[in-house]
Amino acid sequence: MKISVGLYGNQAHQIALALIQGFNKHYSLFRETGKEAKMRFENADWLGVHKAVKERIRFYDDRVDECVERLNSQFDAGNIDQTTWQQIKLLYIGLLLNHKQPELAETFFNSVTTKILHRDYFRNDFIFVRPTVSTENIEPDTTPTYRSYYAQEDGIRRVIRSIVDDFAWERPFADLERDIDDVFQGILRHIRELPHREVNFQIQVLGSPFYRNKAAYIIGKAINGATEYPFTVPVLHDASGRLYLDTILLDAWRIGLLFSLSRAYFMVDMEVPSGYVQFLRSILPNKPRSELYVMLGLGKQGKTMFFRDFIYHLHHSADKFIMAPGIRGLVMLVFTLPSYPYVFKIIKDVFGTSKNMDRATVKKKFMIVKQVDRVGRMADTLEFSNAAFPLHRFDDEVMEELRTLAPNCFEIRGDTLIVKHIYIERRMEPLNMHLERMERSNNLAGLEQAIVEYGSAIREMAQANIFPGDMLWKNFGVTRYGRVVFYDYDEIEYMTDCNFRKIPPAPDFETEMSGEVWYAVARNDVFPEEFSTFLLASPVLRKIFRKHHADLLSPKFWQAAQEKIRAGHVEDFFPYPQEIRFSQMRKNDS
């Protein structure tokens, strides 16, 4: 679109161009990382996968800072008047009319300008409080968002082969015909009768695989009239480096678990990200768009959409923020809104006496969790600065806690409470409360399931190079699917930074019975034998834990996990049950 410089002024035009150039550079680098994911998958470069995920997280902030520096140095942006800023936004909108990522570019504009402008400018006249450019039906110029196949023309098996062939992986398959038959039989088991005669039986598959950890996921849906069947097929490497189709997921809820925020973000090559989100929403209607953007690696867009949805919810609700249920933490002040399924976490100004750390250390720990493969066992968080809340929605207890424990973390301007730094994450039932509920109802099966999940969470985090540090029940939550997830990060460490030791024998009986420590303990020393004393006071819980996870109480497990990590081994983590894997099903059949 040609813009009249004379109408708006050359400076406003140049600033608008600088802003869109800054965004285009960011998204070009972002896409390049998505394209390289195919090569890393083909080369089985699993350490490179983790390195790329970690590095990509910095891309956005680096480009924003770069653009802010350019606007300040070239245009003295901090001293531009209001009228010119309004002109800049209008010109910028003009540059987005034929853009392939307009929603992301609007968010980039906000990220840059809010670092330059005073808070008085944070309204729709100057920034994108509401989206302006529609993302509906944007057509890509190169690779289509999804490809369509017709089963009645080629038959289901031939269509499955065509889908796989179209991704053009350069590694050979171990036995693609066997895998195709497994997929076909899986479909038959699920829908029982294939619609051979319907002329509109169409299969749509997203154009780029979704790469994460050691897997590539084919994501699509079959459409037969008014009925849609979502599906996902994970592609893995076998021991010899050849590819195979591991299973087919045909339940929307199970596919939704792939997009849980307790897992690492996907690498996907998307020319039109809104098209991918729209497709995913068609098969996962209960998954918020904000979470889908986050899982596609577009965290800032996810945060933007989350907060827009949250403000809308506040306008249509009346309940107050209250302190979150559970045992109060020593580092984080946690409150929640009963009508909204999230908790809000603020780093206190005053820590508990047993906590020897500072605010910067806590923030560093939260960043570590963003950068590692969370393997479905660590809750992700949305991090915000200067988040505005309506003051009248806070109950007296929350306000008292804020004034007492976090007075430097917020300020009040008129009828608005502004939190300077906050983390927001999905609300879960604290594990300690869940166990108490199971015990009260004498639900031994539920109790055992929770303890098994708790030990599995610790085990899988260790294999992903994370030692949780504080393993008390209260620091874990139970999801609606019964999965136990860790969510308190102020004491986490990399496994490779810990020293797992066996408690040395006491020099004599009196010393052993004194209750005093008779051996030297360095900062990162960990004694797994002590876990039973501190965590498993209940005889019932101790018995269950020892039945399923006794090895976690010995240094051997931890030391062996460290050796694997240091040797470059990357563990397999499956976001679906072992029993639905084709290899397991073939074993059972035989």
N, C-alpha and C positions, 0 to 999 in steps of 0.2 A: 504494500500500500504506500503510495507517495504522500508524504506529509509536507504541508506548506510551512516552511521555516519562517516565512515572513509573518504569518499569523501568530505563532506562538513564541518566536524568539529563538535565535540560534543556540543560546546556552541551554535552554530546556531541551531542545532537540538533541544536542550533543550528550547531555546527561542521560536521556532516555536510551540513546544508542549504546552508551557505555554500560548501562544496566543490562540491556538485552545481550550485549556481547559477553558480559560477565557470566550470565546464566548459560548462554550457549556453550561457552568454554566448559563450564561445570558439567553440563549434561553430556557433552561430547566425551569427556573423560569417564564419566559414569557409564556410558554405553560401551566404551572400549573395554572396561573391566568386565561387563556382562558378556561381550563377545569372546574375551579371552577365557571365560569360564569353560567353554567347549574344549579348548585346547588343554586346559589343566585337567579336565575330566578324562580326555583321551589319553593323556600322558600319565594318568594316575598320580598327579602331583598334589598329594593330599596336604602336605605342609604348605605348598603354594596356595592352596585353597584358603587355609586359615589366615595366611599372611595377607591375601587379597581382601578378605572380609575385614580384617583389622585396619588395613590402609584405607579402604573405601569409606569408612566411617568419618575420616578426617576431610574427605574431599569437599564437602559442602561448606564447612566453616572456613576452610582455607580460601575457597573462591569468594565467599562473602567478605572476608577480611581484605582480600586482594582488591575487590571492587570498592570497598569503603576507602581504602588508601588511595585509589585512583581518583575517586570523586573529591576527596579532600585536597589532594595535591594539585589536581588540574582545574578544579572548579570552586575551591573553597566552599564546599557543600554545606558546612555548618552555618554559613552566614547568608544562605539563599532565602529569599522572602517567601511568604505563604503562597502568593499568587503564582510564582514560578514553580513551586512544588506541585500545585494543582495542575499546571500546564504539563509538567513532566509526567504526571500520572496519565493524563489524557493522551499524550503522545505515545506513552508506553503501551496503552491499551490498543492503539492503532497498530503497533508492531506485533501484537498477538493475534490479530484476526485470522491469519492463515498459519499460525504456529502449531506445531504438533504436540507441544507440552505446555499449553497456556496456563494450566492450573499451577504447575511447578514454577513457571516463570513469575506468576503473580506472587507466590510465596517467597521467591528469591528477592523480588522487589521489596517486600515487607522486611525481610531479614536485613537487607542493606540499609534501607531508609530508617528503620527503628534504631539502628546504631548511630545514626547521624542526628535525627530529629528529637526534639523534646517530647515528652509524653503527651503534651497538649495536642500534638499532631496525630495521635493514634486514633484517628477516626476515618470514615470512608472517604472524606474529601481528599485525603492525602495518601492513604495506604489502602490495601485491599482487605477491609474488614469483611466484606462480602465478595464472593467471586463475581467477576464481570463477564468473562468470555466462556461460552458454553463448551463443554468437552464431549457433547453428544455426537456420535457418528463421525469422528475425525478419521479420515482415511489416510493410512500411511503411504509414503511415496515408494518405498522399497519392499520389504518383507511384509506380507499381510499379517494382521493381528492374529487371525486364525485361518486354517485351511479346512475345506469341506470335502467330504468323501460320501459316496452313495453306495450303501451296502447291497441293494438289489441289483446293481450293475455288475459288481465284482465279487460279491459274496463276502461274508464277514472275515474269513481267514485272509483273503487277498487284501481286504481293506487294512487289516492289522499290519500286514507286511508293508503295504504302501506307506502307512503312517510312520513306521520305523525307518523305512528306507529314505523318506523325505527329510529326516534329521541328519542324514549323511555323516554319521559317526565314522571315523576312519579306522577304528578298531573293529576286528571281526567279531561276530557272535559265536558263542560256543556251539549252540544248537538252536538256531532261530525257529526252525520248524517245530521243534518240541515246545518252545516257549509260546509260539503262536497258538498251538493246540491247547496249552494250559490256559491262556487268556480266553480262548473261545469257550472252553469248558467252564471257566469261572463265570463268564457271562451267562451261559445256559443255567448254571446253578442259581444265579441271582434273579433272572427274569423269566426263567423256565421256558418261554416260548418266543422265538425270534420272529419279528414281523417281516416275513419275506415278501409279501405281496404289496405292501403299502408303498406308493410311489414317492412319498415324502420322507422316507426313512433316511435321515442325514446324520452324519457324524462330523462334529466340528472339533478341531484340535488347535490349541494355542500354538502360534508359530515358533516360539522359542521354548526349549526345555527349561525347567526350573532346576538349577544346580545348587546343591547344598551338601556339604561334607563330602561323602564318597558316592553320592547318588545323583542321577539325573531323573527328573520326573516329567513324564508325558501327561499333560492335563487336558481333558476335553469333556465332551458330552455327546450323547446320542439323542436325536430328536425324532420322535414319531408322533406326528399330530400335536396334541396338547401335552404329551408326556415327554419329559426329559430325564435322561439317565446320566448323571455325572460319573466320571471315572478318572482314575489316576493310575499310571503304570510306572513303577520305579525301575530304573535301569542301573545295574551294578556291574562291577568287575568280579570275575571269579579268581581263584588262586593263580591261574596261569595268565591272567591279564585280559582274557576275552570277556565280552559283554554277555549279559543275559537279562531277561525280564523276570523280576523277582516275584511279583504278584500283581493283582489288579484290585484296586480299591473301588468299590461301587456304592458305598454308603456315604451320603453327604456329611454326616457327622464325623465319620472316620477321616474323610478328606479334609474336613475342617481342622482336625487335630494337626495336620501338616503345617497349618498356618497359625499355630499357637505361638504367642509371644514368648513362651518359655523355650523356644527353639531359635537357632541361628537364622539370619536373614538369607533369602534366596539371592542367587545371581541369575538375572534374566536379561536378555537383550531385547529391549522394547523401544521401538520408535514412537509409539503412541501408548504411554503407560495407562492413560484413562481407559483405553480400549481393553487392556488386560484386566483392569479392576472391574470394568463393567461385565466382562465375561465371567470373572470369578464370582461376582455378586449373583450372577444368574444361577450358579450352582451352589453357592453358599450364602443364601439370602439373609441368614442371621449373623453373618460376620460383618462388623462395621467396616465401612470403606477406609476409615482411618487406620485400622489394624492391617488391612490388606496393603495399603501403601507402605506401612512400616515394614511388613514382611517382604516386600519387593525391594527393600533397601532404600526407600524414599522416606526416611524417618521424619524429615522436616515437614513434608507434605502431610504425613500422618498426624503429626502434632498439630498442624494448622487445622485440619479437619476435625480432630478430636476436640479442640477447644471451641470451635464453632458449634459443634453438636452439644458440648457441655453448656455453653451460654444459652443455647436454645432450650435445653432441659431446665436450666435455672428459671427461665422466663415462664415455664409451664409447670412449675412445682412450687411447693411452699414449705417443705421440711427444712430443718436446720442441720448444719454441720455439727457432728458430735464426735467425741473421742472414739477411736476404733475399738471394738471389743477385743479382749485379750489382755495379756500382761504388758504393762507399759515398758517400752524399751529404754535403755540408758543413753542412747545416742540419737535416735530419731523420735520426733513427735509425730504421731500418726492420727489423723482424723478422717472421717468419712461422711458421706451424705447417704442416708439410708435408702433413698429412692434411686441411687446411681451406683452401678456395680464396680466402683473403684475406691481405692484409698489414696490419701494425700500425705506425703511424707516430707517433713522438714528436718534438716540437721539442726539439732539444738545448739544454743550458745553454751549451755552448761551440761557437760557429760557426767555420767555416773563416775564415782571415784575409782572404780575398777577399770575404766577405759582410758588407756594411755595413748591418745591420738588427738589429731586436730581435724578441722573441717576439710582441709585440702586432702588429707589422707582418706577420709570417708568418700569424697568425690572421686578420688582415684580408684577406689575399690568398685564403685558403681560403674565406672568406665571400663574396668577390666571385664565385668560381666557382659557389657555390650560387645566386647571385642572377641570373646571366646565362643565356641560352640556350646550353647546352653543345654543341649541334649535333652530338652524337655523337662529339665529339673531345676531351672533357675528362672524366676520371673523377670521379664524385661520391664523397664520403666520408661516413661516419657518424662523428659527433663525440661523444665520451664524456668525462665527468669522473668521477674517482675509480672507475675500472674495476678490479675485483678479479680477480686471476689466481692460480692455485695456484703457489706459489713453486717447488715441486719440478719443475715442467714447463719451467723455463728452463735451457738449457744454459749452460756456464761462459762461453762467448764472449759471449753476450747479456748476462749479468750483469756481465761485465767492462766491456762497452761502456756499459751503464747507469751503472755506478759512476764511470766515467771521464768520459763526455760528457754525462750527464743526471742527476747526483746529486740535483738538486732536483726532479726530475719524478716521483719515486716514493718510497714508503715501505714498509717491511716490518712487518707485524703478525702475529706468530706464523708460521703457515705460508702466509700470504697476501701477495702483492705487489700493492700498490695504485698504479696509475698515475694521476696527478692529472689529466692531460689527454692524450687520444690520438685519432688519426684511424684509421679502418679503411676499407679499400677493396678492391675485387676485385683479385686477383692476376693479373698479365699477364707475358708474357715480355718483358724489357727489349729495346728495339729494337736496341741495340748487340749483344746476345747473339744476337738473331734474325739480324742481318746476318752476323755471324761464322759462324753455323751454315749460312746459305745459301752463303757463300763457300767454306767447307770442303767442302761437298757439290757444289760447282760448279753450284748451282741458279740459273742466270742469270735464269730466269723468275720465281722466287720473290724474287730480289734486286730485280728491276725492280718487281715488284708492291709490295714494301715501301717502296721509295723513292718510287714514285708516291703511295702512301698517306701517307707522311710529308709530302710537299709539299702534298698535299690537306688534311691536318690543319692545317698552318700557314695555308694560304689560307683555309679555312673559319673558323678561329678569328679571323683578321683581319677577315673580313666580319661576324663577330659581335661586333666591338669588343674583341677580346682579342689583345694581343701577348704571346707566351709568354716573352719575355726570354731565358732560357737555352734555346737550341734544340739542345743536344747530344743525340745519339742516346739516351744513357742516361736522359734525362728523358721518354722516350716508351715506351709499351708496345704489344705486339701482342696483340689479343684472339684468342679461339679461331676467330673468323670471318675472321681476317686483317686486321682493321681496326686502323689505328694511332691510338692515343689518348694524349694528353698527361696527365702525372700529377704534375709537380713545379711547385708554384705559387709558390715564394718570390720569384720575380722577375717575375711577370706584371704587366702594366700595361694600362689601357684604351688602345686604339689612339689615341683622341682626346687622350690625355695625352702622346703621343710626338711627337718631331720627327724625321721621316725625311729624311736629308740625303744629298746626293751628296758624295763626298770631293773637296775642292777640289784643283786641280793644285798640285804642289810648286813652290816658287819657282825651284828649280834642280835639276840632275841629282844633285849631291852630297847635297842634302837628301832627295831621293826615295830614294836608295840607302842612306841612313844607318840606316833602320829606326826612326827616331824619328818621333813624330807631330808634324807641322808646322802643325796647325790646332787651334783651340780646340774643346773638347768639353764641352757642358753635360750635366747629369745625365740628362736624358731624350732626348738625341740618339742616333739609331740610324743606322748606315751599312750599308745592305743589301749593298753591294759587298763588305763584309768577310765576309759569310756563307760565301762560297766558300772563303776562306782557312782559317777556323776549323772549318768543318763538313765540307768535301768534300776532305779530304786524299787519299783514294783516287781514282786516275784513273778507275777503273771506276764508282764511285759518282757522281763528278763528271759524267761523261758522261751517265749515266742522268738525273741531276737536271736538268742543262741541257736535255736533250731534252724533258722534260715540264714543268719549272717554272722556266725561265730568267728569267721576268718577276719572280720573287720576289727576284732578286739586283739589282734596280733600285729606286730610290726611287719610280719612277712608279706601280708597283702599289700600294704602301703609301699614297702620297698620294691616289691615286684612291679607295681604300677609305675613307680618312678623310673625303674630301669627301662620299661617299654617306652615311656614318653621320651626319655633321653636318647633312646636308640632311634627315634623318629617314627615310631609306630603310631598310627592313628586308628583308634578303635572304631568298630562298626556300631552305629546306634540306629535302631530301626524304629520309626515312629508308627509302627503297627505291630500286632502280635506275631510271634514266631509261627504260630499254628496256621496262619493264612498264607505263609510263603509257599510258593510252588514246590520248592525242594523238600520242605517239611511234609507237605501233602503227599508227595510221591513216596516218601519214606513210609508214611502211615498206610498208604494203599498197598505197599509191598509187604 
